[in-house]
């Protein structure tokens, strides 16, 4: 499950992706626009900066911006940076595998085998979707809602 930290990181990145190229935004503005606690956002932006996803500049005209183009940032990579492995349980993880204490035969465990399929399905989607596509999802949804409103008001 995506944590609040993971969700807030994606919201902040979507916000930054909608800025003009090379434009920056202050953390306080990102937090206010997305209803994110500022202190929590500061920690998230620090992790994203350390991972090379965002760039920060101090001083007048400073703030945060994406370090790469939105089409180069995969959502799965961001979630792994912020929340860790995608696997719902540790025994199904590729990178943070830990056997369960109650499991007698890890190769035959029905729960682990099922959760491995869940991990693979999540990875297949999240490792394919870029930040640019995520922004486009929201933009197309807004356009569709506006079109439906125009049709209803014309009746």
Secondary structure as GFF3:
##gff-version 3
##sequence-region A 1 155
A	DSSP	alpha_helix	4	17	.	.	.	ID=ss1
A	DSSP	alpha_helix	27	34	.	.	.	ID=ss2
A	DSSP	alpha_helix	38	50	.	.	.	ID=ss3
A	DSSP	beta_strand	54	57	.	.	.	ID=ss4
A	DSSP	beta_strand	63	66	.	.	.	ID=ss5
A	DSSP	three_ten_helix	70	72	.	.	.	ID=ss6
A	DSSP	alpha_helix	75	83	.	.	.	ID=ss7
A	DSSP	three_ten_helix	90	92	.	.	.	ID=ss8
A	DSSP	three_ten_helix	106	108	.	.	.	ID=ss9
A	DSSP	alpha_helix	110	126	.	.	.	ID=ss10
A	DSSP	alpha_helix	131	154	.	.	.	ID=ss11
###
